[in-house]
């Protein structure tokens, strides 16, 4: 995953199907970042149909590539405890050091611009077609991801009706 590539479909579908059958998913669940490909979506639909379930909504949070590269490039992770920060949106009290344990903060490999660009290329090739897939099923909802996080959250909650 540090290389920005996707996990094989069969593995991911099996993991998700196993997970959504757990008792804590009986009243519903949200899948974040899955499915990522048309074959995954089709396999998910088939597996859920066998369980008497279906995808109710697909939510696409729209953010331009440039914004994604800038946002991810600003993330920092603590080498000690794993806490995460963002240089602009959630900075630590002391630049470069974790508020929790004082350890050094680093830019993770998967947040480096070249890795993010690879991930975006994969997204455009493999994941973007899902927009049409779910739109054709009339369950696609679009959310502007360039606004404040609270506004994105509110829009998603309204879509889900929770």
C-alpha positions as protocol buffer text, in pm:
chain_id: "A"
residue {
  index: 1
  type: UNK
  ca { x: 0 y: 0 z: 0 }
}
residue {
  index: 2
  type: UNK
  ca { x: 294 y: 238 z: 54 }
}
residue {
  index: 3
  type: UNK
  ca { x: 338 y: 226 z: -325 }
}
residue {
  index: 4
  type: UNK
  ca { x: -9 y: 368 z: -384 }
}
residue {
  index: 5
  type: UNK
  ca { x: -154 y: 52 z: -541 }
}
residue {
  index: 6
  type: UNK
  ca { x: -484 y: -119 z: -461 }
}
residue {
  index: 7
  type: UNK
  ca { x: -531 y: -446 z: -269 }
}
residue {
  index: 8
  type: UNK
  ca { x: -657 y: -743 z: -482 }
}
residue {
  index: 9
  type: UNK
  ca { x: -1038 y: -742 z: -528 }
}
residue {
  index: 10
  type: UNK
  ca { x: -1106 y: -1095 z: -403 }
}
residue {
  index: 11
  type: UNK
  ca { x: -933 y: -1030 z: -71 }
}
residue {
  index: 12
  type: UNK
  ca { x: -1109 y: -700 z: -9 }
}
residue {
  index: 13
  type: UNK
  ca { x: -1455 y: -828 z: -104 }
}
residue {
  index: 14
  type: UNK
  ca { x: -1417 y: -1132 z: 124 }
}
residue {
  index: 15
  type: UNK
  ca { x: -1305 y: -913 z: 415 }
}
residue {
  index: 16
  type: UNK
  ca { x: -1591 y: -666 z: 371 }
}
residue {
  index: 17
  type: UNK
  ca { x: -1858 y: -936 z: 335 }
}
residue {
  index: 18
  type: UNK
  ca { x: -1729 y: -1110 z: 649 }
}
residue {
  index: 19
  type: UNK
  ca { x: -1732 y: -780 z: 837 }
}
residue {
  index: 20
  type: UNK
  ca { x: -2082 y: -663 z: 744 }
}
residue {
  index: 21
  type: UNK
  ca { x: -2224 y: -992 z: 870 }
}
residue {
  index: 22
  type: UNK
  ca { x: -2113 y: -910 z: 1227 }
}
residue {
  index: 23
  type: UNK
  ca { x: -2385 y: -830 z: 1479 }
}
residue {
  index: 24
  type: UNK
  ca { x: -2281 y: -465 z: 1518 }
}
residue {
  index: 25
  type: UNK
  ca { x: -2371 y: -409 z: 1151 }
}
residue {
  index: 26
  type: UNK
  ca { x: -2728 y: -536 z: 1192 }
}
residue {
  index: 27
  type: UNK
  ca { x: -2873 y: -183 z: 1189 }
}
residue {
  index: 28
  type: UNK
  ca { x: -2652 y: -54 z: 909 }
}
residue {
  index: 29
  type: UNK
  ca { x: -2296 y: 37 z: 828 }
}
residue {
  index: 30
  type: UNK
  ca { x: -2085 y: 277 z: 625 }
}
residue {
  index: 31
  type: UNK
  ca { x: -1813 y: 155 z: 393 }
}
residue {
  index: 32
  type: UNK
  ca { x: -1543 y: 418 z: 345 }
}
residue {
  index: 33
  type: UNK
  ca { x: -1320 y: 378 z: 42 }
}
residue {
  index: 34
  type: UNK
  ca { x: -1484 y: 58 z: -76 }
}
residue {
  index: 35
  type: UNK
  ca { x: -1563 y: -53 z: -338 }
}
residue {
  index: 36
  type: UNK
  ca { x: -1286 y: 99 z: -548 }
}
residue {
  index: 37
  type: UNK
  ca { x: -1343 y: -88 z: -875 }
}
residue {
  index: 38
  type: UNK
  ca { x: -1640 y: -200 z: -1085 }
}
residue {
  index: 39
  type: UNK
  ca { x: -1561 y: -571 z: -1019 }
}
residue {
  index: 40
  type: UNK
  ca { x: -1559 y: -498 z: -643 }
}
residue {
  index: 41
  type: UNK
  ca { x: -1892 y: -315 z: -672 }
}
residue {
  index: 42
  type: UNK
  ca { x: -2048 y: -599 z: -867 }
}
residue {
  index: 43
  type: UNK
  ca { x: -1913 y: -858 z: -623 }
}
residue {
  index: 44
  type: UNK
  ca { x: -2038 y: -651 z: -329 }
}
residue {
  index: 45
  type: UNK
  ca { x: -2384 y: -618 z: -485 }
}
residue {
  index: 46
  type: UNK
  ca { x: -2400 y: -994 z: -544 }
}
residue {
  index: 47
  type: UNK
  ca { x: -2278 y: -1078 z: -192 }
}
residue {
  index: 48
  type: UNK
  ca { x: -2518 y: -832 z: -27 }
}
residue {
  index: 49
  type: UNK
  ca { x: -2809 y: -965 z: -235 }
}
residue {
  index: 50
  type: UNK
  ca { x: -2737 y: -1314 z: -98 }
}
residue {
  index: 51
  type: UNK
  ca { x: -2762 y: -1164 z: 252 }
}
residue {
  index: 52
  type: UNK
  ca { x: -3086 y: -984 z: 167 }
}
residue {
  index: 53
  type: UNK
  ca { x: -2908 y: -648 z: 175 }
}
residue {
  index: 54
  type: UNK
  ca { x: -2809 y: -380 z: -76 }
}
residue {
  index: 55
  type: UNK
  ca { x: -2613 y: -59 z: -112 }
}
residue {
  index: 56
  type: UNK
  ca { x: -2850 y: 225 z: -25 }
}
residue {
  index: 57
  type: UNK
  ca { x: -2625 y: 518 z: -119 }
}
residue {
  index: 58
  type: UNK
  ca { x: -2289 y: 579 z: -279 }
}
residue {
  index: 59
  type: UNK
  ca { x: -2145 y: 911 z: -169 }
}
residue {
  index: 60
  type: UNK
  ca { x: -1878 y: 1080 z: -377 }
}
residue {
  index: 61
  type: UNK
  ca { x: -1692 y: 1351 z: -186 }
}
residue {
  index: 62
  type: UNK
  ca { x: -1563 y: 1572 z: -466 }
}
residue {
  index: 63
  type: UNK
  ca { x: -1218 y: 1726 z: -415 }
}
residue {
  index: 64
  type: UNK
  ca { x: -985 y: 1844 z: -695 }
}
residue {
  index: 65
  type: UNK
  ca { x: -657 y: 1652 z: -727 }
}
residue {
  index: 66
  type: UNK
  ca { x: -450 y: 1957 z: -636 }
}
residue {
  index: 67
  type: UNK
  ca { x: -638 y: 1993 z: -306 }
}
residue {
  index: 68
  type: UNK
  ca { x: -586 y: 1624 z: -228 }
}
residue {
  index: 69
  type: UNK
  ca { x: -212 y: 1646 z: -293 }
}
residue {
  index: 70
  type: UNK
  ca { x: -185 y: 1956 z: -72 }
}
residue {
  index: 71
  type: UNK
  ca { x: -395 y: 1809 z: 209 }
}
residue {
  index: 72
  type: UNK
  ca { x: -211 y: 1479 z: 221 }
}
residue {
  index: 73
  type: UNK
  ca { x: 126 y: 1650 z: 190 }
}
residue {
  index: 74
  type: UNK
  ca { x: 45 y: 1841 z: 508 }
}
residue {
  index: 75
  type: UNK
  ca { x: -29 y: 1535 z: 720 }
}
residue {
  index: 76
  type: UNK
  ca { x: 225 y: 1428 z: 980 }
}
residue {
  index: 77
  type: UNK
  ca { x: 242 y: 1114 z: 1193 }
}
residue {
  index: 78
  type: UNK
  ca { x: 418 y: 1056 z: 1523 }
}
residue {
  index: 79
  type: UNK
  ca { x: 693 y: 793 z: 1502 }
}
residue {
  index: 80
  type: UNK
  ca { x: 617 y: 694 z: 1861 }
}
residue {
  index: 81
  type: UNK
  ca { x: 243 y: 675 z: 1926 }
}
residue {
  index: 82
  type: UNK
  ca { x: 110 y: 714 z: 1570 }
}
residue {
  index: 83
  type: UNK
  ca { x: -94 y: 1029 z: 1644 }
}
residue {
  index: 84
  type: UNK
  ca { x: -172 y: 1232 z: 1333 }
}
residue {
  index: 85
  type: UNK
  ca { x: -154 y: 1605 z: 1272 }
}
residue {
  index: 86
  type: UNK
  ca { x: -182 y: 1844 z: 980 }
}
residue {
  index: 87
  type: UNK
  ca { x: 52 y: 2139 z: 941 }
}
residue {
  index: 88
  type: UNK
  ca { x: -235 y: 2374 z: 849 }
}
residue {
  index: 89
  type: UNK
  ca { x: -555 y: 2222 z: 992 }
}
residue {
  index: 90
  type: UNK
  ca { x: -439 y: 2046 z: 1310 }
}
residue {
  index: 91
  type: UNK
  ca { x: -83 y: 2150 z: 1390 }
}
residue {
  index: 92
  type: UNK
  ca { x: 103 y: 2026 z: 1698 }
}
residue {
  index: 93
  type: UNK
  ca { x: 185 y: 2276 z: 1972 }
}
residue {
  index: 94
  type: UNK
  ca { x: 555 y: 2250 z: 1884 }
}
residue {
  index: 95
  type: UNK
  ca { x: 628 y: 2222 z: 1513 }
}
residue {
  index: 96
  type: UNK
  ca { x: 760 y: 1879 z: 1419 }
}
residue {
  index: 97
  type: UNK
  ca { x: 692 y: 1713 z: 1754 }
}
residue {
  index: 98
  type: UNK
  ca { x: 400 y: 1514 z: 1894 }
}
residue {
  index: 99
  type: UNK
  ca { x: 187 y: 1674 z: 2166 }
}
residue {
  index: 100
  type: UNK
  ca { x: 134 y: 1335 z: 2329 }
}
residue {
  index: 101
  type: UNK
  ca { x: 482 y: 1184 z: 2362 }
}
residue {
  index: 102
  type: UNK
  ca { x: 716 y: 1451 z: 2223 }
}
residue {
  index: 103
  type: UNK
  ca { x: 844 y: 1219 z: 1949 }
}
residue {
  index: 104
  type: UNK
  ca { x: 932 y: 1340 z: 1601 }
}
residue {
  index: 105
  type: UNK
  ca { x: 655 y: 1386 z: 1342 }
}
residue {
  index: 106
  type: UNK
  ca { x: 715 y: 1253 z: 992 }
}
residue {
  index: 107
  type: UNK
  ca { x: 558 y: 1269 z: 648 }
}
residue {
  index: 108
  type: UNK
  ca { x: 448 y: 911 z: 580 }
}
residue {
  index: 109
  type: UNK
  ca { x: 552 y: 744 z: 255 }
}
residue {
  index: 110
  type: UNK
  ca { x: 191 y: 721 z: 136 }
}
residue {
  index: 111
  type: UNK
  ca { x: 143 y: 1097 z: 191 }
}
residue {
  index: 112
  type: UNK
  ca { x: 440 y: 1201 z: -25 }
}
residue {
  index: 113
  type: UNK
  ca { x: 333 y: 1386 z: -342 }
}
residue {
  index: 114
  type: UNK
  ca { x: 470 y: 1122 z: -581 }
}
residue {
  index: 115
  type: UNK
  ca { x: 281 y: 844 z: -399 }
}
residue {
  index: 116
  type: UNK
  ca { x: -38 y: 1052 z: -381 }
}
residue {
  index: 117
  type: UNK
  ca { x: -14 y: 1120 z: -756 }
}
residue {
  index: 118
  type: UNK
  ca { x: 15 y: 744 z: -822 }
}
residue {
  index: 119
  type: UNK
  ca { x: -289 y: 683 z: -604 }
}
residue {
  index: 120
  type: UNK
  ca { x: -481 y: 951 z: -793 }
}
residue {
  index: 121
  type: UNK
  ca { x: -384 y: 790 z: -1125 }
}
residue {
  index: 122
  type: UNK
  ca { x: -518 y: 458 z: -996 }
}
residue {
  index: 123
  type: UNK
  ca { x: -832 y: 638 z: -876 }
}
residue {
  index: 124
  type: UNK
  ca { x: -896 y: 796 z: -1215 }
}
residue {
  index: 125
  type: UNK
  ca { x: -837 y: 467 z: -1398 }
}
residue {
  index: 126
  type: UNK
  ca { x: -1016 y: 224 z: -1168 }
}
residue {
  index: 127
  type: UNK
  ca { x: -1235 y: 408 z: -920 }
}
residue {
  index: 128
  type: UNK
  ca { x: -1376 y: 700 z: -1120 }
}
residue {
  index: 129
  type: UNK
  ca { x: -1591 y: 459 z: -1330 }
}
residue {
  index: 130
  type: UNK
  ca { x: -1785 y: 384 z: -1010 }
}
residue {
  index: 131
  type: UNK
  ca { x: -1938 y: 731 z: -1035 }
}
residue {
  index: 132
  type: UNK
  ca { x: -2123 y: 623 z: -1350 }
}
residue {
  index: 133
  type: UNK
  ca { x: -2195 y: 276 z: -1206 }
}
residue {
  index: 134
  type: UNK
  ca { x: -2374 y: 413 z: -900 }
}
residue {
  index: 135
  type: UNK
  ca { x: -2527 y: 702 z: -1093 }
}
residue {
  index: 136
  type: UNK
  ca { x: -2690 y: 450 z: -1329 }
}
residue {
  index: 137
  type: UNK
  ca { x: -2837 y: 275 z: -1022 }
}
residue {
  index: 138
  type: UNK
  ca { x: -2969 y: 615 z: -906 }
}
residue {
  index: 139
  type: UNK
  ca { x: -2803 y: 589 z: -565 }
}
residue {
  index: 140
  type: UNK
  ca { x: -2509 y: 825 z: -621 }
}
residue {
  index: 141
  type: UNK
  ca { x: -2497 y: 1137 z: -402 }
}
residue {
  index: 142
  type: UNK
  ca { x: -2237 y: 1410 z: -454 }
}
residue {
  index: 143
  type: UNK
  ca { x: -2085 y: 1613 z: -170 }
}
residue {
  index: 144
  type: UNK
  ca { x: -1853 y: 1912 z: -206 }
}
residue {
  index: 145
  type: UNK
  ca { x: -1535 y: 1812 z: -23 }
}
residue {
  index: 146
  type: UNK
  ca { x: -1370 y: 2153 z: -52 }
}
residue {
  index: 147
  type: UNK
  ca { x: -1580 y: 2305 z: 226 }
}
residue {
  index: 148
  type: UNK
  ca { x: -1514 y: 2278 z: 601 }
}
residue {
  index: 149
  type: UNK
  ca { x: -1504 y: 1926 z: 744 }
}
residue {
  index: 150
  type: UNK
  ca { x: -1810 y: 1999 z: 956 }
}
residue {
  index: 151
  type: UNK
  ca { x: -2009 y: 2095 z: 645 }
}
residue {
  index: 152
  type: UNK
  ca { x: -1900 y: 1777 z: 466 }
}
residue {
  index: 153
  type: UNK
  ca { x: -2004 y: 1574 z: 771 }
}
residue {
  index: 154
  type: UNK
  ca { x: -2341 y: 1750 z: 790 }
}
residue {
  index: 155
  type: UNK
  ca { x: -2409 y: 1688 z: 421 }
}
residue {
  index: 156
  type: UNK
  ca { x: -2330 y: 1317 z: 457 }
}
residue {
  index: 157
  type: UNK
  ca { x: -2544 y: 1283 z: 771 }
}
residue {
  index: 158
  type: UNK
  ca { x: -2835 y: 1447 z: 586 }
}
residue {
  index: 159
  type: UNK
  ca { x: -2797 y: 1202 z: 296 }
}
residue {
  index: 160
  type: UNK
  ca { x: -2790 y: 905 z: 532 }
}
residue {
  index: 161
  type: UNK
  ca { x: -3079 y: 1038 z: 738 }
}
residue {
  index: 162
  type: UNK
  ca { x: -2910 y: 973 z: 1071 }
}
